[in-house]
Amino acid sequence: MTQSSQATGFRGRWAWVDLTERKVRIEPADPALCRDYVGGRGLQARLMADHLERTGPLRDPLSPRNRVILGSAALNDTAVATAGRGSCSFVGTMTRSPDPAPWVPGHKPLFGLITHSSSGGLFPNMLKRAGFDQVIIDGRADRPVRLEVVDGTCRIVDVEDDLFETAAGRRVPRASSIVTDALTAKLRGSSTLTSGPAGWNFVDFACLTADRHRNFGRGGAGAVFASKNLLAVTALGKEAVAYADAEAFRRLSRELDG
């Protein structure tokens, strides 16, 4: 982590994941975007808008052309109260393009709308401790995969067979709690984000569940994960946030907390 990233609360690294090509590219964060958009949903909205400008309007949110971004902002994993939430951005499943739009006669339907969801709990902070401000996921894998984000690395891993079961003639993942427990056992102390059976049945409002009890609950992120053949993201890191002036930071945090 650079001195600049320490002073601004950012790790200074983004992971670009191409599931179609099964490649991960780790690059320095764009300092101008971090400065102008701070992080979280603001930065992700810009990255999503740039993506859609290049690829064109997205009528089908379950298309491989959809993008999912997971990340945090400058104050995540610090002592500031209420600063523990992470952001997830994508084109939401409830903005696909029916033709015509029955609920607004005479009007064209809306589609391809950028959706933001947020979750608290350990996952957003652990993703930051693992060394990344944003993980940008594109494409679709040819078989079920998961991501491991550990201490500055990000890799694509084939999903283990025992994390799936057959239900009603379809092969679907086991309950999110079972998947989370299994993956956490592989990486002690980690935090896991999963798309469960609802997502893999492409339910429009399917969530992403983090560590059993937290959720990215808005917009159908679970279905978008499943459309990419992406079951889970597990994050583990040991690098805590460094403060440029720890005493001043604590003082300001107490003032904000009232």
C-alpha positions in Angstrom: 0.0 0.0 0.0 1.4 3.4 -0.9 1.7 6.4 1.4 -0.9 8.1 -0.8 -3.4 5.3 -0.2 -2.7 5.3 3.5 -3.4 9.0 3.8 -6.7 8.7 1.9 -8.1 5.5 3.3 -7.8 3.5 0.1 -5.9 0.4 -0.6 -5.0 1.7 -4.1 -5.7 -1.6 -5.9 -8.6 -2.8 -8.1 -9.1 -6.4 -9.3 -10.6 -6.8 -12.8 -12.1 -10.2 -13.2 -13.0 -11.6 -16.7 -14.9 -14.8 -16.0 -15.3 -15.6 -19.7 -11.5 -15.6 -20.3 -10.8 -16.9 -16.7 -8.4 -14.1 -16.1 -7.7 -11.6 -13.3 -5.9 -8.3 -13.8 -4.8 -6.3 -10.7 -4.2 -2.6 -11.4 -3.6 0.5 -9.4 -6.7 2.4 -8.6 -7.4 5.5 -10.7 -6.5 8.3 -8.2 -8.6 10.9 -10.0 -11.7 8.8 -9.8 -11.1 8.0 -6.1 -10.7 11.7 -5.4 -13.7 12.8 -7.4 -16.2 10.0 -6.5 -14.8 9.1 -3.0 -15.7 5.4 -3.3 -18.6 3.2 -2.7 -21.6 3.7 -5.0 -20.4 7.0 -6.4 -17.2 5.4 -7.9 -19.1 2.3 -8.9 -21.7 4.4 -10.7 -19.0 6.0 -12.8 -17.4 2.6 -13.6 -20.8 1.1 -14.6 -21.6 4.2 -16.7 -18.3 3.9 -18.6 -18.9 0.2 -19.1 -22.4 0.7 -20.5 -21.2 3.6 -22.7 -18.7 1.2 -24.3 -21.0 -1.9 -24.6 -24.3 -0.2 -25.4 -27.6 -0.4 -23.5 -28.2 -3.6 -21.7 -31.8 -5.0 -22.2 -31.0 -8.4 -20.5 -29.5 -8.0 -17.0 -28.7 -11.8 -17.1 -26.5 -11.3 -20.1 -22.7 -11.9 -19.8 -22.4 -8.2 -20.7 -23.6 -7.2 -17.3 -21.0 -6.1 -14.8 -20.9 -6.6 -11.0 -18.7 -4.4 -8.8 -18.0 -5.1 -5.2 -16.2 -2.6 -3.0 -15.9 -0.2 -0.2 -15.0 3.5 0.5 -12.4 5.5 2.3 -13.9 5.1 5.8 -14.6 1.3 5.7 -12.7 -0.6 8.4 -12.1 2.5 10.5 -13.4 3.6 13.9 -16.0 5.9 12.3 -19.5 4.8 13.4 -21.8 3.5 10.6 -18.9 3.4 8.1 -18.9 -0.4 7.7 -21.2 -0.9 4.8 -20.0 -2.0 1.4 -21.5 -1.4 -2.1 -22.5 -3.7 -4.9 -23.4 -2.2 -8.3 -24.8 -3.8 -11.5 -27.7 -3.6 -13.9 -30.7 -4.8 -11.9 -32.9 -7.7 -12.9 -36.1 -5.6 -12.5 -35.1 -3.3 -15.3 -35.2 -5.8 -18.2 -37.0 -4.7 -21.3 -40.6 -6.0 -21.8 -42.2 -4.9 -25.0 -44.6 -3.2 -24.7 -44.6 -1.9 -21.1 -48.0 -2.9 -19.9 -47.9 -0.7 -16.7 -47.4 2.6 -18.6 -49.6 2.5 -21.8 -48.0 4.4 -24.7 -44.6 4.8 -23.0 -41.4 2.9 -23.8 -40.1 0.6 -21.0 -37.1 1.5 -18.9 -34.3 -1.0 -19.0 -30.6 -1.2 -18.3 -30.8 0.9 -15.1 -27.7 0.9 -12.8 -28.7 -0.6 -9.5 -26.8 -0.1 -6.2 -27.2 -2.4 -3.2 -25.4 -2.3 0.2 -24.5 -4.6 3.0 -23.0 -4.3 6.5 -21.2 -6.9 8.4 -17.6 -8.2 7.9 -17.4 -8.7 4.2 -16.9 -5.1 3.0 -14.1 -4.6 5.6 -12.5 -7.9 4.9 -12.4 -7.2 1.2 -10.5 -4.0 2.0 -8.2 -5.8 4.4 -7.5 -8.3 1.6 -6.0 -5.4 -0.3 -8.7 -4.2 -2.7 -11.0 -1.2 -2.9 -13.0 -2.6 -5.8 -13.5 -6.0 -7.5 -15.0 -5.5 -11.0 -16.5 -8.7 -12.4 -17.3 -9.2 -16.1 -18.3 -12.0 -18.4 -19.7 -15.5 -17.7 -17.8 -18.6 -16.7 -18.3 -21.8 -18.6 -18.9 -23.7 -15.3 -19.6 -22.8 -11.7 -16.7 -20.9 -10.1 -16.0 -18.8 -7.1 -13.4 -16.1 -6.2 -10.8 -16.2 -3.5 -9.5 -12.7 -2.6 -6.7 -13.2 -0.1 -3.9 -10.8 1.0 -3.5 -8.9 -2.3 -4.3 -11.8 -4.6 -7.5 -12.6 -6.5 -8.1 -16.0 -8.2 -10.9 -17.9 -9.9 -11.5 -21.4 -8.5 -13.8 -24.1 -9.7 -16.7 -24.8 -7.3 -16.5 -28.1 -5.4 -19.1 -30.7 -6.3 -20.3 -31.1 -2.8 -21.5 -27.5 -2.7 -24.3 -28.4 -5.3 -27.3 -30.7 -5.1 -30.0 -31.8 -7.5 -33.5 -30.4 -6.8 -36.5 -30.8 -9.1 -34.2 -32.1 -11.8 -31.9 -29.1 -11.7 -28.5 -28.8 -10.3 -28.5 -25.9 -7.8 -26.2 -24.8 -5.0 -26.9 -25.8 -1.4 -28.2 -23.3 1.0 -26.1 -20.2 1.5 -25.4 -21.1 5.1 -23.9 -24.5 4.0 -21.8 -22.9 1.3 -20.6 -20.2 3.7 -19.6 -22.7 6.4 -17.7 -24.9 3.9 -15.7 -22.0 2.4 -15.0 -20.4 5.7 -13.6 -23.7 6.9 -11.2 -23.7 4.0 -10.0 -20.1 4.9 -10.3 -19.6 8.7 -11.3 -16.1 9.6 -12.5 -15.2 6.1 -15.8 -13.7 5.1 -17.9 -15.2 2.3 -20.5 -13.7 -0.1 -22.8 -16.2 -1.8 -25.7 -16.5 -4.3 -28.1 -19.2 -3.1 -30.8 -21.4 -4.7 -33.1 -18.4 -5.3 -30.3 -16.7 -7.4 -29.6 -19.9 -9.3 -33.3 -20.1 -10.1 -33.0 -16.5 -11.4 -35.5 -15.0 -9.0 -35.6 -11.3 -9.8 -35.2 -10.3 -6.2 -32.6 -12.9 -5.1 -30.1 -11.5 -2.6 -26.4 -12.0 -2.1 -25.8 -13.2 1.4 -22.7 -12.4 3.4 -21.8 -14.7 6.3 -25.4 -16.0 6.9 -26.9 -12.9 8.3 -26.1 -9.9 6.1 -27.4 -9.3 2.6 -27.0 -7.2 -0.5 -30.7 -7.2 -0.8 -31.7 -4.8 -3.6 -32.0 -5.3 -7.3 -31.5 -9.1 -7.8 -27.7 -9.3 -7.3 -28.0 -13.0 -6.5 -29.5 -13.7 -9.9 -26.8 -11.7 -11.7 -24.1 -13.6 -9.9 -25.8 -16.9 -10.9 -26.1 -15.7 -14.5 -22.3 -15.5 -14.5 -21.9 -19.0 -13.0 -20.4 -17.3 -10.0 -21.3 -18.9 -6.7 -19.3 -17.0 -4.1 -16.6 -14.6 -3.2 -14.4 -15.3 -0.2 -12.2 -12.5 1.3 -9.4 -12.8 3.8 -6.8 -10.2 4.7 -4.7 -9.1 7.6 -3.8 -5.5 6.6 -5.7 -3.1 8.8 -6.2 0.5 7.8 -3.3 2.8 8.7 -4.1 6.3 10.0 -2.0 9.3 8.9 -2.8 10.8 12.3 -4.5 8.3 14.6 -5.2 10.7 17.5 -6.8 13.3 15.3 -8.9 10.6 13.6 -10.2 9.3 16.9 -11.0 12.9 18.0 -13.0 13.6 14.9 -14.7 10.2 15.1 -15.9 11.0 18.6 -17.2 14.4 17.5 -19.1 12.9 14.7 -20.6 10.2 17.0 -22.0 13.0 19.2 
